[in-house]
Amino acid sequence: MPTDPRPGDGPRTAAARPGGPRPAAARPTVAAVEAFRLSLPLVHSFQTSSHRKSHLEHIVVRVAGADGTVGWGEIASPSDPYYCPETVDTCWMILQRYLAPALVGSEWDHPADAGRAWAKIRGHHFAKAGLDIACWDLWTRASGTRLADALGGTRDRVAAGVSLGIEPTVEELLAQVGRHVADGYRRIKLKIAPGWDVAPVRAVRAAHPDLAVQVDANGVYPETDEALATLRELDALGLLLIEQPFAPGALAAHARLAERIGTPVCLDESVDDLDQLDSAIALRAGTVLNIKVSRMGGLTAARAAHERAVAAGWRVWCGGMHEFGVGRAANVAIASLSGFDLPSDVSGSDKYYAHDIVAPPIRAVDGMVEVPSGPGLGHEVDEEFVRAQAADAFRV
């Protein structure tokens, strides 16, 4: 049977944290917000059930406090409306017109309260996530605290999984899997779609019988007899979980599937706020939650989702949106929380980008990523590179 790897080194006590307890930061006042549209080429093109991409365009956010402290965030929304309704274009407009002006001049005692500045703006979780991450980075840098500790993290290292897209052939997929297994990654996630599901997954399982493998459909299957037959075949392959087989709003369909198969059903696109999580729990629409900082609206919401899901008996792990270094560092920090007991999509940025925007770069060693010990995100943004590469920028 495949292994079910656990993601960390076990709990850390407060005394073991670098430097011990830190003083609370002074109340920050946000003096300015800057945003940069930045595109980076992928080392290897990536295909999901909707499309193939060879580069990623994200928005990098810089929040400056009145005392000169700076915090960085990232809006890792898709460029096209296939994963969710938000896109880079919609996030850019909402950020420039509404969110950034609402945040400038605001004061708060804790970054979890920063969202009050934009509370009346409905939805737009990806856009909000960039500012929320930046506020957490700003606050923890001002207090000299590492972000993971401020969030309540308990690990010094987190287990990294790798997400692999749909390849032209099964042979090319097996080559990709083999390279990542050789690099020490402990879990592989395979994108699936009608016509690319049972055969490639069965081939990976045959080649790596003890590897932790999970699949992700991004909501592409209808609830038909044919689709259910496919999912039952996948159920027999010893998978860690089956992620988002049906459309985001189809919680009842997910609940029916969860009763029919033994493999845990994981939700992703179905849950982007706590109310949706409550509904999913009440309907028993799954038993695993993919918590994406970007999809949930930032670290504040992601931490709350972690607490609520774990309290309900769900397993959680941290998913990713192929973030640049800023968003990836935020993922590492949230994945250090004790409830994240499955490997997360926090793999080294070198798997996706030849030149990332942070230093030191985020790296995985033997399938584990170190939680940085420095204040804030624990990585410094290459601001000169960001400004030089930005296709567009604004300041509020």
C-alpha positions as CSV (number, residue, x, y, z in Angstrom):
1,M,0.0,0.0,0.0
2,P,1.2,3.6,-0.6
3,T,2.6,5.5,2.3
4,D,0.7,8.4,4.0
5,P,3.7,10.7,4.8
6,R,3.4,13.1,7.7
7,P,4.6,16.6,7.0
8,G,6.7,17.8,9.9
9,D,9.1,17.3,12.7
10,G,6.5,17.4,15.4
11,P,5.6,20.2,17.8
12,R,8.0,22.9,18.8
13,T,7.7,24.5,22.2
14,A,7.7,28.3,22.6
15,A,11.1,28.1,24.3
16,A,12.6,26.4,21.2
17,R,11.5,29.2,18.9
18,P,14.4,31.3,17.7
19,G,14.9,34.2,20.1
20,G,12.1,33.2,22.3
21,P,8.8,35.2,22.7
22,R,8.9,38.6,20.9
23,P,7.3,41.8,21.9
24,A,4.1,42.9,20.2
25,A,4.5,45.3,17.3
26,A,3.4,48.9,17.6
27,R,0.2,49.7,15.9
28,P,1.1,50.1,12.2
29,T,-0.3,52.8,10.0
30,V,-0.3,52.0,6.3
31,A,1.2,54.9,4.4
32,A,1.2,53.5,0.9
33,V,0.4,50.5,-1.3
34,E,2.3,49.6,-4.5
35,A,1.4,46.9,-6.9
36,F,3.4,45.3,-9.8
37,R,2.2,43.0,-12.6
38,L,4.9,40.5,-13.1
39,S,5.2,37.5,-15.5
40,L,7.7,34.7,-15.0
41,P,8.3,31.8,-17.5
42,L,7.8,28.3,-16.1
43,V,10.6,25.8,-16.2
44,H,8.2,23.2,-17.6
45,S,4.8,24.0,-19.1
46,F,1.8,22.9,-17.0
47,Q,-1.6,21.6,-18.2
48,T,-4.7,21.2,-16.2
49,S,-8.2,20.1,-17.4
50,S,-8.8,23.5,-18.9
51,H,-5.6,24.7,-20.6
52,R,-1.8,24.6,-20.8
53,K,0.4,27.5,-19.5
54,S,4.1,28.2,-20.1
55,H,4.3,31.3,-17.9
56,L,2.5,32.8,-14.9
57,E,1.5,36.4,-14.4
58,H,0.9,37.4,-10.8
59,I,0.6,40.7,-8.9
60,V,3.2,41.5,-6.3
61,V,2.1,43.9,-3.6
62,R,4.2,46.2,-1.4
63,V,2.7,47.8,1.7
64,A,4.7,50.5,3.5
65,G,4.1,51.5,7.1
66,A,4.5,55.1,8.3
67,D,7.6,54.0,10.3
68,G,9.3,52.8,7.1
69,T,8.7,49.1,7.6
70,V,7.7,47.3,4.4
71,G,5.5,44.1,3.9
72,W,5.1,42.1,0.8
73,G,2.2,40.1,-0.5
74,E,1.3,38.3,-3.7
75,I,-2.0,38.0,-5.7
76,A,-1.6,34.6,-7.3
77,S,-4.8,34.6,-9.3
78,P,-5.1,32.8,-12.6
79,S,-4.9,34.8,-15.8
80,D,-8.1,33.2,-17.2
81,P,-11.5,32.5,-15.6
82,Y,-11.2,28.7,-15.7
83,Y,-10.2,27.9,-12.1
84,C,-12.4,30.6,-10.6
85,P,-14.1,33.9,-11.7
86,E,-11.2,36.1,-10.7
87,T,-8.4,36.9,-13.1
88,V,-5.2,39.0,-13.0
89,D,-7.2,41.8,-14.8
90,T,-10.1,41.7,-12.3
91,C,-7.7,41.7,-9.3
92,W,-5.7,44.6,-10.7
93,M,-8.9,46.7,-11.1
94,I,-10.3,45.8,-7.6
95,L,-7.0,46.3,-5.9
96,Q,-6.3,49.7,-7.6
97,R,-9.9,51.1,-7.3
98,Y,-11.1,49.7,-4.0
99,L,-8.8,47.6,-1.8
100,A,-5.6,49.6,-1.8
101,P,-7.3,53.0,-1.2
102,A,-9.3,51.4,1.7
103,L,-6.1,50.1,3.3
104,V,-4.0,53.3,3.0
105,G,-4.3,55.3,6.2
106,S,-5.8,52.4,8.2
107,E,-4.5,51.4,11.6
108,W,-4.8,48.0,13.4
109,D,-3.3,46.3,16.4
110,H,-3.1,42.9,14.7
111,P,-2.9,41.9,11.0
112,A,-6.0,39.7,11.4
113,D,-7.9,43.0,11.9
114,A,-6.5,44.7,8.7
115,G,-9.3,43.2,6.7
116,R,-11.8,45.5,8.4
117,A,-10.6,48.1,5.9
118,W,-12.2,46.3,3.0
119,A,-14.9,44.3,4.8
120,K,-17.8,45.7,2.8
121,I,-16.2,44.6,-0.5
122,R,-17.8,41.2,-1.3
123,G,-15.8,38.3,-2.8
124,H,-12.5,39.0,-4.7
125,H,-10.6,36.7,-2.3
126,F,-7.5,36.4,-4.5
127,A,-7.1,40.2,-4.6
128,K,-7.7,40.5,-0.8
129,A,-5.1,37.7,-0.1
130,G,-2.3,39.8,-1.5
131,L,-2.9,42.6,0.9
132,D,-3.6,40.3,3.8
133,I,-0.3,38.5,3.3
134,A,1.5,41.9,3.1
135,C,-0.1,43.1,6.3
136,W,1.1,39.9,8.2
137,D,4.6,40.4,6.7
138,L,4.6,44.1,7.7
139,W,3.5,43.4,11.3
140,T,5.8,40.5,11.9
141,R,8.8,42.4,10.5
142,A,8.0,45.3,12.7
143,S,8.0,43.1,15.8
144,G,11.0,40.9,14.7
145,T,8.8,37.8,14.7
146,R,8.9,35.0,12.2
147,L,5.6,34.7,10.4
148,A,5.1,31.0,11.2
149,D,5.3,31.7,14.9
150,A,2.8,34.6,14.7
151,L,0.3,32.3,12.9
152,G,0.8,29.6,15.6
153,G,3.1,27.2,13.6
154,T,4.7,24.3,15.4
155,R,7.2,23.0,12.9
156,D,10.7,23.9,11.6
157,R,10.2,21.9,8.4
158,V,7.2,21.0,6.3
159,A,6.8,18.1,3.9
160,A,6.6,19.2,0.3
161,G,4.5,17.6,-2.5
162,V,4.7,18.3,-6.2
163,S,1.7,18.9,-8.5
164,L,2.2,17.6,-12.0
165,G,0.1,18.6,-15.0
166,I,-1.3,16.6,-17.9
167,E,1.6,15.5,-20.2
168,P,1.5,14.7,-23.9
169,T,2.1,11.0,-23.2
170,V,2.1,8.6,-20.3
171,E,5.9,8.1,-20.8
172,E,6.6,11.8,-20.4
173,L,4.5,11.8,-17.2
174,L,6.4,8.8,-15.8
175,A,9.6,10.6,-16.5
176,Q,8.4,13.7,-14.6
177,V,7.3,11.6,-11.7
178,G,10.6,9.8,-11.6
179,R,12.6,13.0,-11.5
180,H,10.6,14.3,-8.6
181,V,10.7,11.1,-6.6
182,A,14.5,11.0,-7.1
183,D,14.6,14.5,-5.7
184,G,13.0,13.2,-2.5
185,Y,9.4,14.5,-2.8
186,R,7.1,12.3,-0.7
187,R,3.8,13.0,-2.5
188,I,2.8,13.5,-6.1
189,K,-0.4,15.1,-7.3
190,L,-1.6,14.3,-10.8
191,K,-4.0,16.4,-12.7
192,I,-6.7,14.4,-14.4
193,A,-9.5,15.0,-16.9
194,P,-11.8,12.8,-19.0
195,G,-9.6,10.8,-21.3
196,W,-6.5,11.4,-19.0
197,D,-7.4,9.7,-15.8
198,V,-7.3,5.9,-15.1
199,A,-4.6,4.9,-17.5
200,P,-1.9,7.5,-16.5
201,V,-2.7,7.1,-12.8
202,R,-2.5,3.3,-13.1
203,A,0.8,3.6,-14.8
204,V,2.2,5.8,-12.1
205,R,0.9,3.5,-9.4
206,A,2.5,0.5,-11.2
207,A,5.9,2.3,-11.4
208,H,5.8,3.6,-7.8
209,P,3.6,1.2,-5.7
210,D,4.6,2.8,-2.4
211,L,4.4,6.4,-3.4
212,A,1.7,8.7,-2.0
213,V,-0.3,9.7,-5.0
214,Q,-3.4,11.9,-5.2
215,V,-5.4,13.2,-8.2
216,D,-7.1,16.5,-8.9
217,A,-9.8,17.0,-11.5
218,N,-10.4,20.8,-10.9
219,G,-14.2,20.1,-11.0
220,V,-14.3,18.9,-14.6
221,Y,-16.4,15.7,-14.2
222,P,-20.2,15.7,-14.4
223,E,-22.1,13.4,-12.0
224,T,-22.9,10.8,-14.6
225,D,-22.7,7.0,-14.6
226,E,-19.7,7.2,-16.9
227,A,-17.9,9.6,-14.6
228,L,-18.8,7.6,-11.5
229,A,-17.4,4.5,-13.1
230,T,-14.1,6.3,-13.8
231,L,-14.0,7.5,-10.2
232,R,-14.6,4.0,-8.9
233,E,-11.7,2.7,-11.0
234,L,-9.5,5.4,-9.5
235,D,-10.8,4.4,-6.0
236,A,-9.2,1.0,-6.5
237,L,-5.7,2.4,-7.1
238,G,-4.8,3.2,-3.5
239,L,-4.8,7.0,-3.7
240,L,-4.3,9.4,-0.9
241,L,-7.3,11.4,-2.0
242,I,-9.4,12.4,-5.0
243,E,-9.6,16.2,-5.2
244,Q,-12.5,18.3,-6.5
245,P,-14.0,15.8,-9.0
246,F,-17.2,17.8,-9.5
247,A,-18.1,21.5,-10.0
248,P,-17.5,24.0,-7.2
249,G,-21.1,24.3,-6.2
250,A,-21.9,20.6,-6.4
251,L,-21.5,19.9,-2.7
252,A,-24.4,17.4,-2.7
253,A,-22.7,15.5,-5.6
254,H,-19.5,15.3,-3.6
255,A,-21.4,14.1,-0.6
256,R,-23.0,11.3,-2.6
257,L,-19.6,10.3,-4.0
258,A,-18.0,10.3,-0.5
259,E,-20.6,7.6,0.5
260,R,-19.8,5.4,-2.5
261,I,-16.0,5.3,-2.5
262,G,-13.4,4.5,0.1
263,T,-10.8,7.1,-1.1
264,P,-11.2,10.4,0.8
265,V,-12.8,13.2,-1.1
266,C,-11.0,16.5,-1.0
267,L,-12.5,19.9,-1.7
268,D,-10.7,22.8,-3.2
269,E,-12.7,25.2,-5.5
270,S,-15.9,24.4,-3.5
271,V,-14.6,26.2,-0.4
272,D,-13.3,29.8,-0.6
273,D,-14.9,31.1,2.6
274,L,-15.9,29.8,6.1
275,D,-19.6,29.7,5.3
276,Q,-18.9,27.3,2.4
277,L,-16.7,25.3,4.7
278,D,-19.6,25.0,7.2
279,S,-21.9,23.9,4.5
280,A,-19.5,21.3,3.2
281,I,-19.0,19.9,6.8
282,A,-22.7,19.8,7.4
283,L,-23.3,17.9,4.1
284,R,-20.4,15.6,4.6
285,A,-19.2,16.6,1.2
286,G,-15.7,15.4,1.9
287,T,-13.2,14.7,4.7
288,V,-10.1,16.6,3.4
289,L,-9.7,20.3,2.6
290,N,-7.1,21.9,0.4
291,I,-6.5,25.2,2.0
292,K,-5.0,27.7,-0.4
293,V,-4.0,31.0,1.1
294,S,-4.8,32.7,-2.2
295,R,-8.3,31.2,-2.7
296,M,-9.3,31.7,0.9
297,G,-8.5,35.5,0.9
298,G,-5.2,35.4,2.8
299,L,-3.5,34.0,5.9
300,T,-6.1,35.3,8.2
301,A,-8.9,33.3,6.5
302,A,-6.6,30.3,5.9
303,R,-5.8,30.0,9.6
304,A,-9.4,30.2,10.5
305,A,-10.3,27.5,8.0
306,H,-7.6,25.3,9.4
307,E,-9.0,25.6,12.9
308,R,-12.6,25.0,11.8
309,A,-11.8,22.0,9.5
310,V,-9.6,20.3,12.1
311,A,-12.2,20.8,14.8
312,A,-14.7,19.0,12.5
313,G,-12.3,16.0,12.0
314,W,-11.2,16.9,8.5
315,R,-7.6,16.5,7.3
316,V,-6.1,19.6,5.8
317,W,-3.1,20.4,3.5
318,C,-1.8,23.6,1.9
319,G,-2.4,23.8,-1.8
320,G,-0.7,26.2,-4.2
321,M,-1.2,28.4,-7.3
322,H,2.3,28.1,-8.6
323,E,3.1,31.2,-6.4
324,F,6.3,33.2,-6.8
325,G,8.5,33.4,-3.7
326,V,6.4,35.8,-1.7
327,G,3.2,33.7,-1.9
328,R,5.2,30.4,-1.6
329,A,6.8,31.7,1.6
330,A,3.3,32.5,3.0
331,N,2.3,28.9,2.1
332,V,5.3,27.5,4.0
333,A,4.4,29.5,7.1
334,I,0.7,28.4,7.2
335,A,1.8,24.8,6.5
336,S,3.8,24.8,9.7
337,L,0.5,24.7,11.7
338,S,-0.1,21.4,13.5
339,G,-3.3,20.5,11.7
340,F,-1.6,20.3,8.3
341,D,-1.0,16.5,8.5
342,L,-0.6,15.9,4.7
343,P,2.2,17.0,2.5
344,S,1.5,20.5,1.0
345,D,2.2,22.1,-2.3
346,V,5.2,24.0,-1.0
347,S,7.9,22.5,-3.2
348,G,11.0,24.4,-4.1
349,S,10.5,27.3,-6.4
350,D,13.2,26.0,-8.7
351,K,10.7,23.3,-9.8
352,Y,8.7,26.1,-11.5
353,Y,10.9,29.2,-12.0
354,A,14.5,29.7,-13.1
355,H,14.6,33.1,-11.4
356,D,12.3,33.7,-8.5
357,I,11.8,37.1,-6.8
358,V,13.0,36.3,-3.3
359,A,16.3,35.5,-1.6
360,P,17.2,33.1,-0.2
361,P,15.3,31.0,-2.7
362,I,12.8,28.4,-1.4
363,R,14.3,25.0,-1.7
364,A,13.2,21.4,-0.8
365,V,15.8,19.0,0.5
366,D,14.8,15.3,0.6
367,G,11.2,16.4,0.2
368,M,11.2,18.9,3.1
369,V,11.1,22.7,3.1
370,E,12.7,24.6,6.0
371,V,10.5,27.2,7.7
372,P,12.8,30.3,7.7
373,S,13.9,31.7,11.1
374,G,14.0,35.3,10.1
375,P,11.3,37.9,10.8
376,G,8.3,38.2,8.5
377,L,8.2,35.9,5.5
378,G,11.8,35.1,6.2
379,H,12.9,36.0,2.6
380,E,13.9,39.3,1.1
381,V,12.2,40.4,-2.1
382,D,14.5,41.4,-5.0
383,E,12.8,44.7,-5.4
384,E,15.1,45.9,-8.2
385,F,14.2,42.8,-10.2
386,V,10.5,43.2,-9.5
387,R,10.4,46.9,-10.6
388,A,12.5,46.2,-13.7
389,Q,10.4,43.2,-14.8
390,A,6.9,44.7,-14.0
391,A,4.7,45.2,-17.0
392,D,2.6,47.7,-15.1
393,A,2.6,49.3,-11.7
394,F,0.7,51.8,-9.5
395,R,1.0,53.4,-6.1
396,V,-1.7,54.6,-3.8
